[in-house]
Amino acid sequence: MRSTDRFCRALLVFFCALCCSAAEAPEVPTLEPDKPIERELAGGQAHEYQIGLEANYYLHVIVDQRGIDVVVMVFDPAGGKLAEVDSPNGAWGPEPVYLLAATTGKYRLRVVSLDKNAAAGKYEAKIVDLRPATDADRARIAALAAVADGDRLQAQGTAESLRNAALAYEKALPLWRAAGDRDRESDTLSSAGHVYWRLGESKRSLEYYQQALPLDRASADRRREPATLHNIGQAYSRVGENQKALEFYQQALTLERAQGEKRGEANTLNNMGGVYSDWGENRKALEYYQQALPLEQAVQDRAAEEATLDGIGFLYRTLGEYQKALEYHQRALLTARAAGDSRGEAYVLVNIGMVYSNLGEKQKALEYYQPALTRFREVGDRRAEAVTVNNIGLAWHEMGENRKALEYYEQALPLRRRPPSPILARLTRIWGTSSRLWSTTCRHCRCGGPWATGAASRPLSAMSARSTWIWATTQRRWSTLSRRWR
């Protein structure tokens, strides 16, 4: 009898605990058509929603970020992950989710902030479309899968993966046409153009951007056209048709100003300045960079501000105005440090060192080269490391310390054996050995050699100065804007 009582009491306790845990479990809200949900989300938090779907139904959800960067995940009724979306648009803008339901049941949508330190922000989740799938919907889902493959392959960054990425994007193009999505077709054309850009096939890149332009002109999203005009301008600049590049930049600039798109306007101004710099019209280039600077400050684009400040410093150095060059480089250095940009800081340190080298203060130059070298080694930037090692060797050589110079040139040898770019290959020919250094360099700058009067106050050479600008601005003129992310 007692054992029966104990069993009954234990069973009662179990059922009470079960009921309590069920009561405490939070109810997962349902996301329904025509009923958007807006909520606040703190860094590190996650919200979940359930969506009832029937088999072969098409779902389109948008999670609109309003001050917090989120990742959106979708799970099937069995708990398997179907999709994860994290567009490169930061804390503002849409995270679109598309789904073709394979089975009937309750699907889950999770909105999560992965950054625990992020400030709280808001988002709105809404069902844009929910209906039986059509052939166009199936084409859309297949196109999205092809684009996802292209993005994954492009991120690998090898020559082989880039070519396979281009094939994936090309596979998506007829699918977008079947789906009737001209904006996505344009985005995929731009992605393919960017891949060929990275492969160095600039003319082919230009072909894809030109195909995207009429689609963007027909789009309701007016921001698309100036972005593509900008890309076309960059492609023309890269194939050496700078006058054509300026024409497209000017078209982009006119639209960006009309739309109040300050970030795009600043980038276009910088690229126009780059064209004039290529032509040797550095005063004109300065005008464009100076126009870009307040726009970058207004939108708080610290990376762009840093690069523009450094670029202005470079131009003043080429003009022989070294104190102004130092002023802008120092401002760039402060901006890089405030942003925690270690790589950018290292580029600026090298440029400051080169100014002091031009001023004949070789020991001062070394004080900037050495910390830059440490940072480049920490981040594995072998290209910049090679240039910096050569600069240090050159400084010691100019101070008459040839043994020390030789030590640094020997350190540079393994970095120079497989130069990562034609520019670095050219630099290694200029800076390759101490025995040939000045005979080679002085044919370029015509300064009369290191012992000529005033030689120390001149730039090392037009080639080395231009190369430093390209690296010091983290290749800003060939920036990631050549692909329009949406």
HUUR-V206925 format. One record per residue. N is the residue number from 1. RES is the residue in one small letter. D_FIRST is the distance of its C-alpha to the first C-alpha in whole Angstrom. Layout:
BEGIN
N_RES_D_FIRST + N_RES_D_FIRST
END
This chain:
BEGIN
1_m_0 + 2_r_4 + 3_s_5 + 4_t_5 + 5_d_6 + 6_r_9 + 7_f_10 + 8_c_11 + 9_r_12 + 10_a_14 + 11_l_15 + 12_l_17 + 13_v_19 + 14_f_20 + 15_f_21 + 16_c_23 + 17_a_25 + 18_l_26 + 19_c_27 + 20_c_29 + 21_s_31 + 22_a_32 + 23_a_33 + 24_e_35 + 25_a_37 + 26_p_40 + 27_e_41 + 28_v_44 + 29_p_47 + 30_t_49 + 31_l_53 + 32_e_55 + 33_p_58 + 34_d_60 + 35_k_58 + 36_p_59 + 37_i_57 + 38_e_58 + 39_r_56 + 40_e_57 + 41_l_56 + 42_a_56 + 43_g_57 + 44_g_54 + 45_q_52 + 46_a_51 + 47_h_50 + 48_e_49 + 49_y_49 + 50_q_48 + 51_i_51 + 52_g_50 + 53_l_52 + 54_e_53 + 55_a_54 + 56_n_58 + 57_y_58 + 58_y_61 + 59_l_59 + 60_h_62 + 61_v_60 + 62_i_62 + 63_v_61 + 64_d_64 + 65_q_64 + 66_r_65 + 67_g_65 + 68_i_63 + 69_d_63 + 70_v_60 + 71_v_58 + 72_v_57 + 73_m_55 + 74_v_53 + 75_f_50 + 76_d_49 + 77_p_46 + 78_a_45 + 79_g_46 + 80_g_49 + 81_k_52 + 82_l_55 + 83_a_57 + 84_e_58 + 85_v_61 + 86_d_63 + 87_s_66 + 88_p_69 + 89_n_70 + 90_g_68 + 91_a_66 + 92_w_68 + 93_g_68 + 94_p_66 + 95_e_64 + 96_p_64 + 97_v_61 + 98_y_62 + 99_l_59 + 100_l_59 + 101_a_56 + 102_a_55 + 103_t_51 + 104_t_50 + 105_g_47 + 106_k_47 + 107_y_49 + 108_r_49 + 109_l_52 + 110_r_52 + 111_v_54 + 112_v_54 + 113_s_57 + 114_l_57 + 115_d_59 + 116_k_57 + 117_n_60 + 118_a_61 + 119_a_62 + 120_a_60 + 121_g_61 + 122_k_61 + 123_y_60 + 124_e_60 + 125_a_58 + 126_k_60 + 127_i_60 + 128_v_63 + 129_d_63 + 130_l_60 + 131_r_61 + 132_p_61 + 133_a_63 + 134_t_67 + 135_d_69 + 136_a_70 + 137_d_67 + 138_r_66 + 139_a_70 + 140_r_69 + 141_i_65 + 142_a_67 + 143_a_70 + 144_l_67 + 145_a_66 + 146_a_69 + 147_v_70 + 148_a_67 + 149_d_68 + 150_g_72 + 151_d_70 + 152_r_68 + 153_l_71 + 154_q_73 + 155_a_71 + 156_q_71 + 157_g_75 + 158_t_77 + 159_a_80 + 160_e_78 + 161_s_75 + 162_l_77 + 163_r_79 + 164_n_76 + 165_a_75 + 166_a_78 + 167_l_77 + 168_a_74 + 169_y_76 + 170_e_78 + 171_k_76 + 172_a_74 + 173_l_77 + 174_p_78 + 175_l_74 + 176_w_75 + 177_r_78 + 178_a_76 + 179_a_73 + 180_g_76 + 181_d_75 + 182_r_78 + 183_d_77 + 184_r_75 + 185_e_77 + 186_s_80 + 187_d_77 + 188_t_77 + 189_l_80 + 190_s_80 + 191_s_78 + 192_a_80 + 193_g_83 + 194_h_81 + 195_v_80 + 196_y_84 + 197_w_85 + 198_r_83 + 199_l_84 + 200_g_87 + 201_e_88 + 202_s_90 + 203_k_92 + 204_r_89 + 205_s_87 + 206_l_89 + 207_e_89 + 208_y_85 + 209_y_86 + 210_q_89 + 211_q_87 + 212_a_84 + 213_l_87 + 214_p_88 + 215_l_84 + 216_d_83 + 217_r_86 + 218_a_85 + 219_s_81 + 220_a_80 + 221_d_79 + 222_r_83 + 223_r_81 + 224_r_81 + 225_e_85 + 226_p_86 + 227_a_84 + 228_t_85 + 229_l_89 + 230_h_88 + 231_n_86 + 232_i_89 + 233_g_92 + 234_q_90 + 235_a_90 + 236_y_94 + 237_s_94 + 238_r_93 + 239_v_95 + 240_g_98 + 241_e_99 + 242_n_99 + 243_q_101 + 244_k_98 + 245_a_95 + 246_l_97 + 247_e_98 + 248_f_94 + 249_y_93 + 250_q_95 + 251_q_93 + 252_a_90 + 253_l_91 + 254_t_92 + 255_l_89 + 256_e_87 + 257_r_89 + 258_a_89 + 259_q_85 + 260_g_85 + 261_e_83 + 262_k_84 + 263_r_82 + 264_g_84 + 265_e_87 + 266_a_87 + 267_n_86 + 268_t_89 + 269_l_91 + 270_n_90 + 271_n_91 + 272_m_94 + 273_g_95 + 274_g_94 + 275_v_97 + 276_y_100 + 277_s_99 + 278_d_99 + 279_w_102 + 280_g_103 + 281_e_103 + 282_n_101 + 283_r_102 + 284_k_101 + 285_a_98 + 286_l_98 + 287_e_98 + 288_y_95 + 289_y_93 + 290_q_94 + 291_q_93 + 292_a_89 + 293_l_88 + 294_p_88 + 295_l_86 + 296_e_83 + 297_q_83 + 298_a_82 + 299_v_79 + 300_q_78 + 301_d_79 + 302_r_79 + 303_a_79 + 304_a_82 + 305_e_84 + 306_e_84 + 307_a_85 + 308_t_88 + 309_l_89 + 310_d_89 + 311_g_91 + 312_i_94 + 313_g_94 + 314_f_95 + 315_l_97 + 316_y_99 + 317_r_99 + 318_t_101 + 319_l_103 + 320_g_104 + 321_e_103 + 322_y_100 + 323_q_99 + 324_k_98 + 325_a_96 + 326_l_95 + 327_e_94 + 328_y_92 + 329_h_90 + 330_q_89 + 331_r_87 + 332_a_86 + 333_l_84 + 334_l_83 + 335_t_81 + 336_a_80 + 337_r_78 + 338_a_77 + 339_a_75 + 340_g_74 + 341_d_76 + 342_s_77 + 343_r_78 + 344_g_81 + 345_e_81 + 346_a_83 + 347_y_85 + 348_v_86 + 349_l_87 + 350_v_89 + 351_n_91 + 352_i_92 + 353_g_93 + 354_m_95 + 355_v_97 + 356_y_97 + 357_s_99 + 358_n_101 + 359_l_102 + 360_g_103 + 361_e_100 + 362_k_99 + 363_q_97 + 364_k_95 + 365_a_94 + 366_l_92 + 367_e_90 + 368_y_89 + 369_y_89 + 370_q_87 + 371_p_84 + 372_a_84 + 373_l_84 + 374_t_81 + 375_r_79 + 376_f_80 + 377_r_79 + 378_e_76 + 379_v_75 + 380_g_77 + 381_d_80 + 382_r_82 + 383_r_85 + 384_a_85 + 385_e_85 + 386_a_88 + 387_v_90 + 388_t_89 + 389_v_90 + 390_n_93 + 391_n_94 + 392_i_93 + 393_g_95 + 394_l_98 + 395_a_98 + 396_w_98 + 397_h_101 + 398_e_103 + 399_m_102 + 400_g_104 + 401_e_101 + 402_n_101 + 403_r_99 + 404_k_96 + 405_a_97 + 406_l_97 + 407_e_93 + 408_y_92 + 409_y_94 + 410_e_92 + 411_q_89 + 412_a_90 + 413_l_91 + 414_p_87 + 415_l_87 + 416_r_90 + 417_r_90 + 418_r_88 + 419_p_89 + 420_p_86 + 421_s_89 + 422_p_93 + 423_i_93 + 424_l_92 + 425_a_94 + 426_r_97 + 427_l_96 + 428_t_95 + 429_r_99 + 430_i_100 + 431_w_98 + 432_g_98 + 433_t_100 + 434_s_102 + 435_s_105 + 436_r_105 + 437_l_104 + 438_w_106 + 439_s_109 + 440_t_106 + 441_t_105 + 442_c_108 + 443_r_110 + 444_h_107 + 445_c_107 + 446_r_111 + 447_c_111 + 448_g_113 + 449_g_111 + 450_p_109 + 451_w_112 + 452_a_113 + 453_t_114 + 454_g_111 + 455_a_109 + 456_a_106 + 457_s_106 + 458_r_105 + 459_p_102 + 460_l_102 + 461_s_102 + 462_a_102 + 463_m_99 + 464_s_97 + 465_a_97 + 466_r_96 + 467_s_93 + 468_t_92 + 469_w_92 + 470_i_90 + 471_w_87 + 472_a_87 + 473_t_86 + 474_t_83 + 475_q_85 + 476_r_85 + 477_r_88 + 478_w_86 + 479_s_83 + 480_t_79 + 481_l_81 + 482_s_82 + 483_r_79 + 484_r_78 + 485_w_74 + 486_r_72
END
